[in-house]
Amino acid sequence: MSQAVITKVFSEWKAQQAINNQPVTLDEFIFAYIPGLDTDKPIDNTETIPAADKIVDRLPVSKTGVVNENSVVYSVTLGADVGDYDFNWIGLANKATGTLAMIIHAPTQRKIKNANGQQGNVLVRSMLMEYSGAREATEITTPAETWQIDFTARLAAMDERQRRENIDLYGAAAFFDSGYLVAKSGNQFFVTKGVGYVAGLRTELPADLNINAAAKPTKVWLDVNWTGTLTSEWEVQSKITVAADLADYVLGGVQHYVFAVASIDAAGNITDLRPKGTLNDQAASDALKKHEQSRNHPDATTSAKGFTQLSSATDSTSEELAATSKAVKIAMDNANARLAKDRNGSDIPNPALFVQNIGLQGTVNKADGAIQRSGDNMEGPLGLTRTSSFGVGTENSLGGNSIAIGDNDSGFKSNGDGNIALMANSVLAGYFTENELQHREKILTKVFKALVENNWSPGAGGLGAQLNSGAPFMLPLIQRPNNDNNYFPFWKQIVSLLAGYPVAASMGIMTSGQTNFPQIAIHAKTDFDVNDKLWIFDVASGEFRSPGRLLGTEIFLSGKTRIAADGNINSDVWGGWLNDYLDKTYNKKNTASLGDTGWYRDESTGFIEQWGTLGSSNGTYNFPRAFPNKCFAVFVTNNNEQGGVVDNAYGYPVSTTQFFAATKDSTSAHTISGYPVAWRAIGR
């Protein structure tokens, strides 16, 4: 079978066209042959146009038409003048942008053109696109022709015939079991899930549906219709409406049929109005009701069915009277007051009183409160009067008031009032009290996190109390001899590469061998002593001593003074950076290049003067150095005695890097000559 899909890229392009206020124009059909194409497999909406070697033809759209507001159709005629080729892939696209809008995977078809007197075939292919607002987006106004979309009226007639045939079977309405039964839970009315028929249309309520019946009296109506699109599956749509009156109606060209399934009076009482089952079932039910209401029935005997008279007597031997529930109850009450021997006492009405009367109450009480060997829970306290000890899964060798767990010499042991000892292999490994937990060796943890109570950590407060206060992590006071020279780290981390290069980084306090304050130290230890480093915070002097340079973008000294990376100093003394202060306060040292050709620069003003000589002139020449801003003037004079006809030398700036110089004689032609000259230029 064929598969079709509207592509994702078309949906995105269509949205962009709407934003740009442009129509959605699809004007090209693409035909391709894809070897091994599975036409039963759904098409991925991200599929693109096949490779060029797979495409067998591209043809413009021959005809467009609008089916309804949300459906438009595109058609192409493959005339006898195109072919020969096979195709199983058809695409509809916008030729200008190459946007692929729709794809069809179809069984392979052969296209043959006229050749050598042989008649070719003519094929017509149409694509129907359905999406919201299709007519408006495409601006297609011409109605689709019947050769583009066919069988619509015929299919609609088939659906109507099926509906009428269902009416012949089920009548105006029919319901099964509790389907669409209106009921009430508390003050909440609801419709029960199930199946029913209205006007020949089968409808199903998948789950109970709560309804609002605030205004009473009223009725509950089942509203059904048969709807769909040209190319999609048609189905019954249904809804529940609460209203006093309702009749069949047409909405948006769709016929709606209604039927009252229940009525609710002013007091909230429900009357079920649903016909049950098919017309045959309904007819049988009506006949049974009429039969029940008649009196034309024979009397019942022991050998034949019929009507019988009731009696509440419990001592009657009549075979013509039937016992009432009252008579049966009297007999049952009498039977229930007796014990059945085959029940073995299970029918005793008061077992507790029975146990008491036979003298077993004490035994039962003890058994009822006993702890079971298979496992049990105690509701009261368990007191152990033994003074030795006991073990969990083992004997106990710890002695005293102790519990051995798994190992006879490991567990918990009383170590005084409020002190519980942790014993391991009969050794005191540690203890805990209400205030602390102590271990004689290491305590290992992945993460150490101190607890904070009332937003206040241990040791928090003023600096003056730090000698005597605690901290979240604290080592106790260590007192050493006056000449002690040792390092006491309180944290350490060792890291190494696979190739070596280990580093042990630590921080602690170091005594200096002198009677003075110990120093705070950061230490780095490697396996190559020359790389060991020690950073000192001297408590006595306040100095910080580093084994290497202190690097930073800027270094801030006390107050507002700071040193920049280039050595410049910033301070309020000179109103900012020292370099700017010197430039403003003192003239810069002038610079020059002295010689027959040279220059001079006043560094304070930027004024530049340049000079030189030329062995010949009449050309453009370079300054010894460029003027940063502008050359103001060039002065040229004769460098030696004039020739017989020379009477003038001149020049002018060409740019900040070049000037022109020449000489002119006094002949009638005023010829420009190239005699030697001297020149001078000024600028800045």
C-alpha positions as CSV (number, residue, x, y, z in Angstrom):
1,M,0.0,0.0,0.0
2,S,1.0,3.6,-0.5
3,Q,2.2,5.9,2.3
4,A,2.0,9.7,2.5
5,V,3.3,12.4,4.9
6,I,3.6,16.2,5.1
7,T,7.2,17.1,5.9
8,K,8.5,18.9,9.0
9,V,10.4,21.4,6.8
10,F,7.1,22.4,5.1
11,S,5.4,23.1,8.4
12,E,8.3,25.4,9.4
13,W,8.4,27.1,6.0
14,K,4.6,27.6,6.0
15,A,4.9,29.3,9.4
16,Q,7.6,31.6,8.1
17,Q,5.5,32.5,5.0
18,A,2.7,33.5,7.3
19,I,5.0,35.7,9.3
20,N,6.3,37.3,6.0
21,N,2.6,37.7,4.8
22,Q,3.5,35.5,1.7
23,P,1.3,32.8,0.2
24,V,2.2,29.1,0.4
25,T,2.9,28.2,-3.2
26,L,3.6,24.6,-4.3
27,D,4.3,24.5,-8.0
28,E,6.4,21.4,-8.8
29,F,6.0,17.6,-8.8
30,I,9.2,15.5,-8.4
31,F,9.2,11.8,-9.6
32,A,12.0,9.4,-8.5
33,Y,12.8,5.8,-8.4
34,I,14.3,4.5,-5.1
35,P,15.5,0.9,-5.3
36,G,14.3,-1.3,-2.4
37,L,11.7,1.2,-1.2
38,D,9.4,-0.3,1.4
39,T,5.9,1.2,0.6
40,D,4.4,-0.4,3.8
41,K,6.7,1.4,6.1
42,P,5.6,4.9,7.5
43,I,7.5,7.8,6.0
44,D,9.8,9.9,8.3
45,N,8.6,13.5,8.1
46,T,12.3,14.7,8.0
47,E,12.9,12.8,4.6
48,T,14.4,15.0,1.9
49,I,14.5,15.1,-1.9
50,P,16.3,12.1,-3.3
51,A,19.8,12.4,-4.9
52,A,19.9,13.7,-8.5
53,D,20.7,10.3,-9.9
54,K,17.4,8.9,-8.5
55,I,15.1,11.6,-9.9
56,V,13.5,10.6,-13.2
57,D,11.3,13.7,-13.9
58,R,10.3,17.2,-12.6
59,L,7.0,18.6,-13.8
60,P,5.0,21.8,-13.0
61,V,1.7,21.5,-11.1
62,S,-1.1,21.3,-13.8
63,K,-4.1,22.0,-11.6
64,T,-4.9,23.3,-8.1
65,G,-8.2,23.3,-6.3
66,V,-9.8,24.0,-2.9
67,V,-11.8,21.2,-1.2
68,N,-12.7,23.1,2.0
69,E,-11.1,25.6,4.4
70,N,-8.5,23.1,5.5
71,S,-7.9,21.0,2.3
72,V,-6.4,21.8,-1.1
73,V,-5.5,19.5,-3.9
74,Y,-2.6,19.7,-6.5
75,S,-2.6,17.6,-9.7
76,V,-0.2,16.9,-12.5
77,T,-0.8,15.2,-15.9
78,L,2.0,13.1,-17.2
79,G,1.3,13.2,-21.0
80,A,2.2,10.7,-23.6
81,D,5.2,12.9,-24.5
82,V,7.2,12.0,-21.4
83,G,8.9,8.7,-20.5
84,D,10.1,6.1,-20.5
85,Y,10.9,5.6,-16.8
86,D,9.7,3.9,-13.6
87,F,8.9,5.8,-10.4
88,N,7.8,4.9,-6.8
89,W,8.5,8.2,-5.1
90,I,6.5,11.4,-5.6
91,G,7.2,14.7,-4.0
92,L,5.3,18.1,-4.0
93,A,7.6,21.1,-3.6
94,N,8.1,24.9,-3.9
95,K,10.5,25.1,-6.9
96,A,12.0,28.5,-6.0
97,T,13.1,27.6,-2.5
98,G,13.4,23.8,-3.0
99,T,11.1,23.3,0.0
100,L,9.7,19.7,0.0
101,A,6.1,19.8,1.2
102,M,4.6,16.3,0.8
103,I,5.9,12.8,0.0
104,I,4.2,9.7,-1.4
105,H,5.8,6.2,-1.4
106,A,3.9,4.1,-3.9
107,P,4.3,0.8,-5.7
108,T,6.5,1.1,-8.7
109,Q,4.7,2.5,-11.8
110,R,5.8,2.6,-15.4
111,K,5.5,5.7,-17.6
112,I,5.8,5.2,-21.3
113,K,5.8,7.9,-24.0
114,N,4.8,7.7,-27.7
115,A,7.6,6.2,-29.8
116,N,7.8,4.6,-33.3
117,G,4.0,4.4,-33.6
118,Q,3.6,2.8,-30.2
119,Q,1.0,4.6,-28.0
120,G,2.3,5.8,-24.7
121,N,0.3,6.1,-21.5
122,V,-1.1,9.2,-19.8
123,L,-1.1,9.3,-16.0
124,V,-2.7,11.8,-13.6
125,R,-1.4,12.2,-10.1
126,S,-3.0,14.3,-7.3
127,M,-1.9,15.2,-3.8
128,L,-4.4,16.3,-1.2
129,M,-2.9,18.4,1.6
130,E,-4.9,18.9,4.8
131,Y,-3.9,21.4,7.5
132,S,-5.5,24.3,9.4
133,G,-6.2,27.3,7.2
134,A,-5.0,25.7,3.9
135,R,-7.3,27.6,1.6
136,E,-6.3,31.0,3.1
137,A,-2.5,30.2,3.3
138,T,-2.3,29.0,-0.4
139,E,-4.8,31.7,-1.7
140,I,-6.3,28.9,-3.9
141,T,-10.0,29.8,-4.7
142,T,-10.9,27.5,-7.5
143,P,-13.0,24.5,-6.3
144,A,-11.4,21.1,-6.8
145,E,-12.8,19.1,-9.8
146,T,-14.3,15.7,-9.5
147,W,-11.4,14.0,-11.3
148,Q,-9.1,15.4,-8.5
149,I,-11.2,14.2,-5.5
150,D,-13.8,11.5,-6.1
151,F,-16.2,9.2,-4.3
152,T,-17.1,11.7,-1.6
153,A,-20.9,11.7,-2.1
154,R,-20.9,7.9,-2.7
155,L,-19.1,7.2,0.6
156,A,-21.4,9.6,2.5
157,A,-24.4,7.7,1.1
158,M,-22.9,4.4,2.3
159,D,-22.5,5.8,5.8
160,E,-26.1,7.0,5.9
161,R,-27.4,3.6,4.7
162,Q,-25.4,1.9,7.5
163,R,-26.9,4.3,10.1
164,R,-30.5,3.6,8.9
165,E,-29.9,-0.1,9.0
166,N,-28.8,0.3,12.7
167,I,-32.1,2.1,13.4
168,D,-33.9,-0.9,12.1
169,L,-32.0,-3.1,14.6
170,Y,-31.8,-0.8,17.7
171,G,-34.6,1.7,17.2
172,A,-34.2,5.4,18.1
173,A,-31.9,4.5,20.9
174,A,-30.5,1.4,22.7
175,F,-28.2,0.9,25.7
176,F,-26.5,-2.2,27.1
177,D,-26.0,-3.1,30.8
178,S,-25.2,0.0,32.8
179,G,-23.9,2.0,29.8
180,Y,-24.8,5.7,30.0
181,L,-26.8,5.0,33.3
182,V,-27.1,8.3,35.2
183,A,-26.4,7.8,39.0
184,K,-25.4,9.8,42.0
185,S,-22.6,9.6,44.6
186,G,-23.4,11.9,47.5
187,N,-24.3,15.2,45.8
188,Q,-22.4,14.4,42.6
189,F,-24.3,13.2,39.5
190,F,-22.4,11.1,37.0
191,V,-22.9,9.2,33.7
192,T,-21.7,5.5,33.8
193,K,-19.2,4.3,31.2
194,G,-20.5,1.9,28.6
195,V,-22.0,1.5,25.1
196,G,-25.1,2.8,23.4
197,Y,-26.8,3.6,20.1
198,V,-28.6,6.9,19.2
199,A,-30.2,7.3,15.7
200,G,-28.2,4.3,14.5
201,L,-24.8,5.7,15.6
202,R,-22.8,3.6,18.0
203,T,-21.1,5.5,20.8
204,E,-19.0,4.5,23.8
205,L,-18.2,6.4,27.0
206,P,-14.7,5.1,28.1
207,A,-14.9,6.2,31.8
208,D,-17.5,7.5,34.2
209,L,-18.2,11.2,33.6
210,N,-19.3,13.7,36.3
211,I,-22.0,16.1,35.3
212,N,-23.4,19.4,36.8
213,A,-27.2,19.2,37.5
214,A,-27.5,22.3,39.6
215,A,-30.7,23.5,37.9
216,K,-33.5,21.0,38.5
217,P,-35.8,19.6,37.3
218,T,-33.8,18.7,34.1
219,K,-32.8,15.9,31.8
220,V,-29.5,14.4,30.7
221,W,-29.1,14.1,26.9
222,L,-26.7,12.0,24.9
223,D,-25.6,14.1,21.8
224,V,-24.0,12.2,18.9
225,N,-22.8,13.0,15.3
226,W,-20.9,11.4,12.5
227,T,-17.9,13.5,11.3
228,G,-14.5,13.3,9.7
229,T,-12.5,14.7,6.7
230,L,-12.2,13.5,3.1
231,T,-9.1,11.5,3.7
232,S,-9.2,10.7,7.4
233,E,-11.2,8.0,9.2
234,W,-14.8,9.1,10.0
235,E,-16.0,8.4,13.5
236,V,-18.8,9.1,16.0
237,Q,-18.4,12.1,18.2
238,S,-20.5,12.3,21.3
239,K,-21.1,14.6,24.3
240,I,-23.4,14.8,27.4
241,T,-25.7,17.8,27.7
242,V,-27.8,18.7,30.8
243,A,-30.9,20.6,29.7
244,A,-34.6,20.7,30.3
245,D,-35.3,20.3,26.5
246,L,-33.2,19.5,23.5
247,A,-33.9,18.4,19.8
248,D,-31.9,17.2,16.9
249,Y,-30.0,20.0,15.2
250,V,-27.4,20.9,12.5
251,L,-24.2,22.7,13.5
252,G,-21.4,23.6,11.0
253,G,-23.0,21.4,8.3
254,V,-22.9,18.3,10.7
255,Q,-26.2,16.6,11.8
256,H,-26.5,16.1,15.5
257,Y,-28.9,13.5,17.1
258,V,-30.0,13.7,20.7
259,F,-31.7,11.3,23.2
260,A,-32.6,11.8,26.8
261,V,-31.0,9.0,28.9
262,A,-32.4,10.2,32.3
263,S,-34.6,12.8,34.0
264,I,-33.8,14.4,37.4
265,D,-36.7,15.9,39.4
266,A,-36.5,18.9,41.7
267,A,-35.6,16.7,44.7
268,G,-32.7,15.1,42.8
269,N,-34.4,11.7,42.2
270,I,-33.2,10.0,38.9
271,T,-35.5,8.3,36.4
272,D,-33.7,6.0,34.0
273,L,-35.0,6.6,30.4
274,R,-32.7,4.3,28.5
275,P,-34.2,1.6,26.3
276,K,-32.3,-1.7,27.1
277,G,-30.8,-3.8,24.2
278,T,-32.0,-4.3,20.7
279,L,-35.7,-3.8,19.5
280,N,-36.2,-7.6,20.1
281,D,-34.9,-7.2,23.7
282,Q,-37.0,-4.2,24.3
283,A,-40.1,-6.0,23.0
284,A,-39.5,-9.0,25.2
285,S,-39.0,-6.7,28.2
286,D,-42.3,-5.0,27.6
287,A,-44.2,-8.3,27.2
288,L,-42.7,-9.5,30.5
289,K,-43.9,-6.4,32.3
290,K,-47.4,-6.8,30.9
291,H,-47.4,-10.5,31.9
292,E,-46.3,-9.7,35.4
293,Q,-49.1,-7.1,35.8
294,S,-51.9,-9.6,34.8
295,R,-53.6,-12.1,37.1
296,N,-54.0,-14.8,34.6
297,H,-51.7,-17.4,36.2
298,P,-52.2,-21.0,37.5
299,D,-51.6,-21.9,41.1
300,A,-48.3,-23.6,41.9
301,T,-48.2,-27.3,43.1
302,T,-45.4,-29.6,44.0
303,S,-45.4,-30.9,40.4
304,A,-46.2,-27.7,38.4
305,K,-45.1,-24.0,38.3
306,G,-47.6,-21.2,39.1
307,F,-48.6,-18.6,41.6
308,T,-48.7,-19.5,45.3
309,Q,-50.0,-18.0,48.6
310,L,-47.5,-17.0,51.3
311,S,-47.6,-18.0,54.9
312,S,-45.5,-17.0,58.0
313,A,-46.4,-20.1,60.1
314,T,-43.4,-22.1,61.4
315,D,-45.4,-25.2,62.4
316,S,-47.4,-25.8,59.1
317,T,-47.2,-29.0,57.0
318,S,-49.0,-27.6,54.0
319,E,-47.6,-28.2,50.5
320,E,-49.8,-25.4,48.9
321,L,-48.4,-22.5,50.9
322,A,-45.0,-20.9,50.5
323,A,-42.9,-19.7,53.5
324,T,-42.3,-16.0,53.9
325,S,-39.0,-14.5,54.9
326,K,-40.3,-14.1,58.4
327,A,-41.0,-17.8,58.7
328,V,-37.6,-18.6,57.3
329,K,-35.9,-16.2,59.8
330,I,-37.6,-17.8,62.8
331,A,-36.3,-21.2,61.6
332,M,-32.8,-19.9,61.0
333,D,-32.7,-18.1,64.4
334,N,-33.6,-21.4,66.0
335,A,-30.9,-23.3,64.0
336,N,-28.3,-20.7,64.7
337,A,-28.7,-21.0,68.5
338,R,-27.5,-24.6,68.3
339,L,-23.9,-26.0,67.9
340,A,-23.2,-28.2,64.9
341,K,-21.0,-31.1,65.8
342,D,-19.2,-31.1,62.5
343,R,-18.1,-27.5,63.0
344,N,-15.7,-28.5,65.8
345,G,-16.6,-25.5,67.9
346,S,-16.1,-22.9,65.1
347,D,-19.7,-21.8,65.6
348,I,-19.4,-20.9,69.3
349,P,-20.9,-17.3,69.5
350,N,-18.6,-16.1,72.4
351,P,-15.3,-18.0,72.4
352,A,-13.8,-15.9,75.1
353,L,-16.6,-16.6,77.6
354,F,-16.4,-20.3,76.5
355,V,-12.6,-20.4,77.4
356,Q,-13.3,-18.7,80.7
357,N,-16.0,-21.2,81.6
358,I,-13.7,-24.2,80.9
359,G,-10.9,-22.7,83.0
360,L,-8.3,-22.0,80.3
361,Q,-8.2,-18.2,80.5
362,G,-4.9,-18.0,82.3
363,T,-3.2,-20.2,79.8
364,V,-4.6,-18.2,76.9
365,N,-3.4,-14.9,78.5
366,K,0.2,-16.1,78.7
367,A,0.3,-17.5,75.2
368,D,-1.3,-14.3,73.8
369,G,1.5,-12.1,75.2
370,A,4.4,-14.4,74.4
371,I,7.3,-13.5,72.1
372,Q,7.4,-15.9,69.1
373,R,10.7,-17.8,68.2
374,S,10.1,-17.1,64.5
375,G,10.2,-13.3,65.1
376,D,8.0,-10.7,66.8
377,N,7.7,-7.1,67.9
378,M,7.6,-6.0,71.5
379,E,5.3,-3.2,72.7
380,G,6.8,-2.8,76.2
381,P,10.4,-2.5,77.5
382,L,12.8,-5.4,77.6
383,G,14.8,-5.6,80.8
384,L,18.0,-7.8,81.1
385,T,18.8,-8.6,84.7
386,R,22.1,-10.5,83.8
387,T,25.2,-8.5,85.0
388,S,27.6,-10.1,82.5
389,S,26.9,-9.4,78.9
390,F,25.4,-10.8,75.7
391,G,26.4,-11.2,72.1
392,V,24.7,-10.7,68.7
393,G,25.5,-13.7,66.6
394,T,28.5,-14.6,68.8
395,E,29.6,-15.2,72.4
396,N,30.7,-12.2,74.4
397,S,34.3,-12.0,75.8
398,L,34.3,-8.2,76.5
399,G,32.8,-8.7,80.0
400,G,31.1,-5.9,82.0
401,N,28.0,-4.2,80.6
402,S,28.7,-4.9,76.9
403,I,27.3,-6.0,73.6
404,A,29.5,-8.0,71.3
405,I,28.5,-7.8,67.6
406,G,29.6,-10.5,65.2
407,D,33.0,-10.8,66.9
408,N,33.2,-11.9,70.5
409,D,35.7,-9.1,71.4
410,S,34.3,-6.2,69.4
411,G,31.3,-4.1,70.1
412,F,30.0,-1.6,72.7
413,K,30.9,-1.4,76.4
414,S,29.8,0.9,79.2
415,N,32.8,3.2,80.1
416,G,31.2,5.2,82.9
417,D,28.3,7.5,83.3
418,G,27.2,8.8,79.8
419,N,30.3,7.3,78.2
420,I,30.0,4.4,75.6
421,A,33.3,2.8,74.6
422,L,34.0,1.4,71.1
423,M,35.8,-1.9,71.5
424,A,37.8,-3.6,68.6
425,N,39.6,-6.8,69.4
426,S,39.4,-6.0,73.1
427,V,41.2,-2.7,72.5
428,L,39.6,0.7,73.4
429,A,39.3,2.2,69.9
430,G,37.3,5.2,70.9
431,Y,34.3,6.4,72.8
432,F,31.4,8.8,72.5
433,T,29.5,11.0,75.0
434,E,26.7,13.5,74.7
435,N,29.3,16.1,73.6
436,E,32.0,14.4,71.6
437,L,33.1,11.4,69.6
438,Q,36.7,10.3,69.9
439,H,38.8,7.7,68.1
440,R,42.4,6.8,69.1
441,E,43.5,6.5,65.4
442,K,42.2,7.8,62.1
443,I,38.6,8.7,61.2
444,L,38.1,8.4,57.4
445,T,35.4,10.3,55.5
446,K,34.8,11.4,51.9
447,V,33.4,14.7,53.0
448,F,33.9,16.5,56.3
449,K,31.1,19.0,57.0
450,A,30.7,20.8,60.3
451,L,27.3,21.3,61.9
452,V,26.0,24.9,62.5
453,E,23.4,25.5,65.2
454,N,21.3,28.7,65.3
455,N,23.3,30.2,62.4
456,W,26.4,30.2,64.6
457,S,29.5,28.0,64.3
458,P,31.8,26.9,67.1
459,G,34.5,29.6,67.8
460,A,32.5,32.4,66.1
461,G,32.7,35.8,67.7
462,G,35.4,38.4,68.4
463,L,39.0,38.0,67.5
464,G,40.1,38.6,71.1
465,A,38.6,35.2,72.3
466,Q,40.3,33.0,69.7
467,L,43.0,31.7,72.0
468,N,40.4,30.1,74.2
469,S,37.5,29.3,71.9
470,G,36.9,26.3,69.7
471,A,36.4,25.9,65.9
472,P,34.6,23.4,63.6
473,F,37.9,21.7,63.0
474,M,40.4,22.2,65.8
475,L,43.6,20.7,67.1
476,P,44.2,21.1,70.9
477,L,47.0,23.3,72.4
478,I,50.5,22.0,71.8
479,Q,53.3,23.3,74.1
480,R,56.9,22.9,73.0
481,P,60.4,23.8,74.5
482,N,61.6,27.4,73.9
483,N,64.3,26.3,71.5
484,D,61.9,24.0,69.6
485,N,62.3,24.0,65.8
486,N,59.6,21.9,64.2
487,Y,56.7,22.1,61.7
488,F,53.2,21.1,62.8
489,P,50.9,20.7,59.8
490,F,47.1,20.5,60.3
491,W,46.1,19.7,56.7
492,K,48.0,18.0,53.9
493,Q,47.3,16.8,50.3
494,I,49.7,14.7,48.1
495,V,49.2,14.6,44.3
496,S,51.4,13.0,41.7
497,L,51.4,12.4,38.0
498,L,51.7,8.8,36.5
499,A,55.2,9.9,35.4
500,G,56.1,11.1,38.9
501,Y,56.5,14.7,40.1
502,P,54.8,14.2,43.5
503,V,53.9,17.3,45.5
504,A,52.9,17.3,49.2
505,A,51.1,20.6,50.0
506,S,50.4,21.4,53.6
507,M,49.6,24.3,56.0
508,G,50.5,24.5,59.6
509,I,52.4,26.3,62.4
510,M,56.2,26.3,62.6
511,T,58.4,27.0,65.6
512,S,61.6,28.8,64.7
513,G,64.1,27.6,67.4
514,Q,63.8,31.0,69.1
515,T,61.8,32.3,72.0
516,N,59.2,34.0,69.8
517,F,55.8,33.6,68.3
518,P,55.5,30.5,66.0
519,Q,55.0,31.3,62.4
520,I,52.1,30.3,60.1
521,A,53.5,28.4,57.1
522,I,52.5,26.9,53.7
523,H,54.9,24.2,52.6
524,A,55.4,22.3,49.3
525,K,57.5,19.2,49.4
526,T,58.7,17.3,46.2
527,D,61.1,14.4,45.6
528,F,63.7,17.0,44.4
529,D,64.8,19.2,47.3
530,V,65.6,22.2,45.1
531,N,61.9,22.5,44.2
532,D,60.7,22.5,47.9
533,K,59.0,25.8,48.8
534,L,58.1,27.5,52.0
535,W,55.8,30.6,52.4
536,I,55.8,32.3,55.8
537,F,53.3,34.5,57.6
538,D,55.4,36.1,60.3
539,V,53.1,36.7,63.3
540,A,55.6,39.0,65.1
541,S,56.3,41.4,62.2
542,G,53.2,40.9,60.1
543,E,55.3,40.1,57.0
544,F,54.6,37.6,54.3
545,R,57.7,36.0,52.9
546,S,57.5,34.2,49.6
547,P,60.3,32.1,48.0
548,G,59.5,33.6,44.6
549,R,57.9,36.6,42.9
550,L,54.3,37.8,43.6
551,L,52.6,38.2,40.3
552,G,49.5,40.1,39.6
553,T,47.8,42.6,37.3
554,E,48.2,45.2,40.0
555,I,49.7,45.1,43.5
556,F,47.9,47.1,46.2
557,L,49.9,48.5,49.0
558,S,48.6,50.0,52.2
559,G,46.1,52.8,51.8
560,K,45.3,53.6,48.1
561,T,48.7,53.0,46.6
562,R,49.1,50.3,43.9
563,I,51.8,49.2,41.5
564,A,50.9,48.3,37.9
565,A,52.3,45.5,35.8
566,D,54.5,47.9,33.8
567,G,56.0,49.5,37.0
568,N,53.8,52.6,37.0
569,I,52.7,53.7,40.5
570,N,49.3,55.1,41.4
571,S,48.9,57.3,44.5
572,D,47.0,60.3,45.9
573,V,50.4,62.1,46.4
574,W,50.7,62.9,42.6
575,G,47.0,62.7,41.9
576,G,46.9,59.4,40.0
577,W,49.6,57.6,38.0
578,L,53.2,58.7,38.4
579,N,53.9,58.6,34.7
580,D,51.1,61.2,34.0
581,Y,52.4,63.4,36.9
582,L,56.0,63.5,35.5
583,D,54.7,64.2,31.9
584,K,52.7,67.2,33.2
585,T,55.3,68.5,35.6
586,Y,58.6,68.2,33.8
587,N,59.6,68.6,30.1
588,K,60.6,65.4,28.4
589,K,64.1,65.0,27.2
590,N,64.4,66.1,23.6
591,T,65.7,63.6,20.9
592,A,67.7,64.1,17.7
593,S,69.7,62.5,15.0
594,L,72.6,64.9,14.1
595,G,74.5,64.9,10.9
596,D,74.6,66.3,7.4
597,T,71.1,64.8,7.0
598,G,69.2,64.6,10.3
599,W,66.3,65.7,12.6
600,Y,65.5,67.2,15.9
601,R,62.3,66.7,18.1
602,D,61.0,68.7,21.0
603,E,59.5,66.0,23.2
604,S,57.4,68.4,25.2
605,T,55.7,70.1,22.2
606,G,56.2,67.4,19.5
607,F,57.8,70.0,17.2
608,I,60.2,68.4,14.6
609,E,62.8,70.0,12.4
610,Q,64.6,68.0,9.6
611,W,67.4,69.0,7.2
612,G,69.8,67.6,4.5
613,T,71.4,68.1,1.1
614,L,70.8,66.6,-2.3
615,G,73.6,66.0,-4.9
616,S,70.9,66.5,-7.6
617,S,67.4,67.6,-7.5
618,N,64.1,67.7,-9.5
619,G,62.3,64.8,-7.8
620,T,60.4,63.4,-4.7
621,Y,62.6,62.5,-1.7
622,N,62.1,60.8,1.7
623,F,62.4,62.6,5.0
624,P,64.9,61.0,7.4
625,R,61.9,60.3,9.7
626,A,58.2,60.7,9.2
627,F,56.2,63.6,10.7
628,P,53.6,61.9,13.0
629,N,50.9,64.6,12.2
630,K,51.9,67.0,9.4
631,C,54.8,68.7,7.5
632,F,54.2,72.4,7.6
633,A,56.7,73.6,5.1
634,V,59.8,72.7,3.0
635,F,62.6,75.3,2.4
636,V,65.1,74.7,-0.5
637,T,68.2,76.7,-1.5
638,N,71.3,76.3,-3.7
639,N,73.9,74.0,-2.3
640,N,76.8,75.7,-4.2
641,E,77.6,78.3,-6.8
642,Q,74.9,78.8,-9.4
643,G,75.4,77.8,-13.0
644,G,75.4,80.4,-15.7
645,V,71.6,80.4,-16.0
646,V,70.4,79.2,-12.6
647,D,68.5,81.8,-10.5
648,N,66.0,79.8,-8.3
649,A,65.7,76.7,-6.0
650,Y,62.3,75.6,-4.5
651,G,60.4,72.7,-2.8
652,Y,57.1,71.7,-1.1
653,P,55.7,68.8,1.2
654,V,54.3,65.8,-0.6
655,S,53.2,63.8,2.5
656,T,54.3,63.2,6.1
657,T,57.1,61.1,4.7
658,Q,58.2,62.8,1.3
659,F,58.9,66.2,-0.2
660,F,59.6,67.6,-3.7
661,A,62.8,69.7,-4.5
662,A,64.1,71.2,-7.8
663,T,66.0,74.2,-9.4
664,K,64.9,76.4,-12.3
665,D,67.2,78.4,-14.7
666,S,66.5,81.9,-16.1
667,T,66.3,81.0,-19.8
668,S,63.3,81.9,-21.8
669,A,62.0,78.4,-21.5
670,H,62.4,78.5,-17.7
671,T,63.8,75.0,-17.7
672,I,63.7,73.0,-14.5
673,S,67.1,71.6,-13.7
674,G,68.6,69.2,-11.3
675,Y,71.4,71.2,-9.6
676,P,72.5,70.3,-6.0
677,V,70.3,71.8,-3.2
678,A,70.1,72.0,0.6
679,W,66.7,71.7,2.3
680,R,65.0,72.2,5.6
681,A,61.5,71.0,6.7
682,I,59.4,71.7,9.8
683,G,56.3,70.0,11.3
684,R,55.1,67.9,14.1
